[in-house]
Amino acid sequence: MKKKIKVALLFGGKSAEHEVSLRSAENVANAIDKDKYDVVLIGIDKSGKWLLGDSSTQLLDKTNPKLYKLNSSSSDSVALVPQGGGAISNLTDTNSKTSIDVVFPILHGPFGEDGTVQGLFKLANVPFVGAGVLGSAVGMDKDVMKRLLRDAGIPIGKFIALKHDERVSFAQAKKELGLPLFIKPANMGSSVGVSKVETKKEFDSAIKQAFTFDTKILIEEFIKGREVECAVLGNENPIASVPGEVVVKDSFYSYETKYIDENGAIIEIPAKVSKKTAKDIQKIAIKTFKALNCEGFGRVDCFLKKDGKIIVNEINTIPGFTSISMYPKLWEASGMSYTKLIDRLIQLALERFEKEKRLKTSYVK
């Protein structure tokens, strides 16, 4: 019998998207091919502690998505060993040893999607799913991401980036970008800290809120158009799914709409667009993925204007995997099941690792 591949699902994290990550991880753990993979659950609490536990005790309040949390009392504290080739050190019980073959990080936001933990995987010499250090970092920072997309000739909306010690007046922003405006943290996802504003009072409040999540924020123009999303999968030669559309019932696609209120938006997969428009969306999604040096998976979010122009809003390098998330739904509509998608992502991680192992680490004439 062929030995199973041991996959560490890494989830939670020091991020405002912690709870989203818990739900994504639960879905992946339930759907993964148990005949091919053994799953090791490692949750990261909000203080940054890594906790090794089992599926029956790892999560609390699983019936209420607003109360999802890690059960730290029933878990051992662990650490990934640098240059350990997948060795996990148990800090609670030094006699206990665990090793893994590959990591599947399902960490959304800072300290998970921004290149920090990807650097740790590199140091630990262990394969991992998703973009590497560079792709993760630029995909997370919306300011840097938009600049790179602009240099690559990919259409984006107008924006202003502000650091914590910088300010712009409501009048200036209104003159440059028009109304309404969107204000968001530069390094956050899942619509955390995002506000739609039309008045100076709303503007001041939104600026203050966004800075509670990040030291850099973005002020973006409102783009009137349909919200379309496209999933990308692969390493050097990525492929794109059919595009899907988010028809939002609320004022915008907020955190609550995405993850809590299943009636807050209508998801149309595939999107009701012409074949030509669908192909154009797929092409621009792949171009975005490559321009940002991404690998593994990513979801490219765009606006489709009335005149047919496609504007790229952002990429998510670790898109949500909850039961109502777009990424797996888009691939399901493209002919790839949830379980097969997880398998393909793990195989892409192993393929990249084997390729990188062949690179020289010393120079001899």
N, C-alpha and C positions, 0 to 999 in steps of 0.2 A: 504493500500500500504506500502510495506517495505521501511524503511528509507534508503536513499542512504548513502554509506560510503564516507566521505569527505577526499579526497586524496590531499596532498600538493605535487606538483611537484617542487622540489628544483633544480635549475640549474644555470649555469654561473660559478661564483666563481673566486677566486684569483689564477688563474692558467693559464699557457700558453695553456691549452686545453679548455679555456673558450668558444671559438667559436664552438668547437666540441660539447660541452655540450648544447649550445643553439639549435643546429640542432637536437640533440638527444631528447631533451625535446619537441620540436615542433612535432616530429614524435609520441612520446608517447601520448601527449595531443590529437592528432588527432585520434589515434587508440583505446584509452581506451573505455571500455563499458560505454556509457553515461547513460544507463538505471540502472546501478548498482553503478556508482561512480559519485560524484561531484568533479570537479577538481579545486584546488586553485593554481594559478601560482605564485611562488615566485622566482624571479630572483636575483642572487647575482652579483653585479657589481665588477669590478676589484679592487675596494678599500675595498671590503668586506661588503658593505652595502646591506641589504636585502630589496628587493623591491616587493611590492604586486601590481599586475596589472592584466589587462584582456588580452585575446588572441589577440584582434584586435590592441592593442597599445603596447604590451610588447616588440616586436622585431622590429628593423628597418633594412632596406636593405635586406629583406628576399629573394629577387630574386637573390642575389649574395652571395654565401657562404663565399667568402673572406671578405665580409663587414658586416656580421651578427653582430649586437650589441644590447644591452639592451637600451630601451627608458626610461631613469631614470626620465625624466621630467614629465611623465604621471603616475608615480607610487608612492604609499605611502611607506614610510620607516617603516619596521616592525621588530619585534624580537620574537623569540620563548621563552616562559616563563619557567624558570627552575621549575621543579615539578608542572608545570601547566597542565599536562595531555592533551596536545595538544592546549593549549591557545596561541593565537598569539596576541601580544601587538602592536597596531598601534601607532607608534611614531610620525606620522604626524597628525593624528586625534584621540585624546584620547577618543572621544565619540564612535568611531567605534570599534567593537569587532569581532574577528574571532576565530574559533576553528577548529581543524582538528582531524581526527581519525587515520591517518597514513601518514607517509612521504615516498615519493618515490624520493630519491636523485639521480639525474642524473648528478653528478658532477665528472668530470674526472680529475685526477691528485691531486697535493697537495691541502690541505684545503677542501677536498671533498671525496677523495678515500683513504685517508691515516689514517683514524681513528679519525681525529680531530672533524669533524661534527658528527660522530657517537657517540662520547662521549657526545656531546651536546644533542643528541636525548635521550640518557640514562638519563641524568640529567633532561630533560624535561618530562621524563616518558611517552614517546610516541612511538608507534611501528614504525619501519622503514624497508624498503626493503634493502636486501643485508647483507654483512658480518658485524660483530660487530667491536668493537674497535681493538681487537688483530688481527683478520683475515685481516682487512683493512690495518692495519699498516705494517704487514709483507708482505702482497701481494704487497704493494706499493714500499717498499724498496727492490730493486732487489738484493742487496748484502745480506741482512738478509734472503730473500726468498730463494736464491740459497744455502745458508748454511743449512737451514732447510731441503730443498729438498735433499741435499747431505746426511745429517744425516738419512733421511728416506729411503735411498737406491734408490732414483729416479735419473736416469741418467741426468746430466747437462753438459754444455760445460765448458771449462776452462775459468777463468776470473781473473782479478786483480781489486781490489777496492781501490780507492784513495780518501782521504779526501783533503780538500782545501789546507792544509799546507804540503801535501805529494806529492812527485814527483817520476816518473819512466821514464827512458830514452827510446827513441824509440828503441835503440838496445836491451835493456833488455826485453821490451815488445815483440819485434820481436822474440827474442830467446826463450822466454817462451811460446808464443801463436802462433807464425807463422804469415804469411801474407795471405790475408789482415786482418785487425783488425776492430772491431766495437767499437766505443766510444760513450757512452751515459750517461745522468744524471741517478743517482740511483733511484730517486723518480720522475719519469715522465712517461707518456705513450703516445700513439698515434704517436710514432716515433719522438716526439719533441726533438730537440737537438741531434739527432742521426747522426753519420757520419761513412762512410766506408772509411778507409784510407789504403794507400800502401806505402807512402813516409814519410820521417821525416817532411817535410813541412806541409803535410796534417795532420800528427799526432799532431804537435804543435798547429795548428789552431783548430783541433777538440777538443783537451783538453781544450783550452781556451773557445770555444763555449759551451761545456758541463757544465763548471763551471759557466757560466752565468745563468744557470737554476737550479743548485743545488750545495750544499756544499760537496757532495760526488758523484763521478762518477765511472763508470765501463768501463774497457777495456776488450773486449771479443774476443775469438778466432772465426774465421770464420768457420762455420760448413756447409759443402757441403751437401745439402739434400733438399728434397721437404718441403715446408712450409705448415704444416697441423694444423688445429685448431679444437677444440672440445668444445662445450658448455655444461656446467654442471648446473643442476637445483635441488635445494632441501636444506633441513637442515641436519638432522641426517642421512638420507638415500638418498643421491643425485643420480640422474640419468644423463646419458650422451646422447647427441644428436649423430646423424651420424657425422662423421668427414668431414670437408671440406678442400679444398686445395686452396692456393693463388698462382697463377702462375703470377709472377711479370715480367712486361715488362721492367721496369726500373732496375737500378743497385741493388736496394733493396726496401723493402716495406716502403716507406717514408710517411710523413704526407700528402704531395700532392697526392700521389697515393691512400691513404686510404680515404681521405675525399673530395678532390677537383676534381681530374681527374678521371672520371668514366671509362676511357679507359686505365688507367695506369696499371691495373692488371686484370687478368681473374680469377673469382671465380668459382670453380668447386664444386658443392654440389649435391650429396655426392662426396667425393674424390674418384678417380679411384684407389682403393686399394682392395686387397683381403678381404674376410670376416674375416679371421683370423687377418689381420693387423688392420682392422677397430675395431675389438673387443679389440685388444691390446692397441690401441690409447684411446679407451673409458675407459679401466681399468686404464691406467696410468693417464688419466685426472681426474678421480674420486679420485685416490690415492693422486694426487697433491692437489686437492680441500680439502680433509680431512686433509692432513699433514699440511696445512697452516691455519687450523681452520676456513675455509670459510663457509658461509651460504648464502642461497638465490640463488645467481647466480655468475657465473664466466666463463670466456673463457680461456681455457688452450691452449697456442701456443707451438707447437713442431716442430722439424725437423725430417723428416723420411729419414734416410740414405739409400744408395744403398743396403747395406747388410741387411736392414730390422730393424736396431736398431733405437729406438725412443729416441730422446733427448729433454727434456723439456726446453723451452726457458724462459717462464714466464707465470704468470696468470694475468688476468685483472679482478679485483673484481667488477668493474662497467664498463662492456664492452659497447662499442658504440651502440646506438640505432638509428642511422641515416638510411636513406632509402637504403644505400648501405653497412650497417654494417653486419658483419658475424653472430653475436649472434642470432638475430631474424631470419635470413635466415636459419641458421642451424636447429632451432627448427621447422620452417615452413616445411623444408624438412623431419623432423622427425614426422610430423603429428600434430604439434601444431601451430595454427595461431598466428599472432602478438597480436591480442586482447586477446586471451586465455592465451598467455604467460604473458602478463601484469597482468591479473587477478590472475594467479597462483602465481606470485611473491608477489603480495599484500597479498594474503591469507597465504603464507608462513611467511610473516612478522607478521601478526596477530596471527598465530599459535604459533610462537616463543614467542611473547609477553605474551600470555596467559600462556604459560608454565613457563616462568620466573617469572610471578606474583605469582606463587604457591611456590616459593622458600622462605624459612624462612629468616627473616631479624633480628632476635634476638635469643639468645640462653638461653633456660630455662631448667634446669635439671628436 
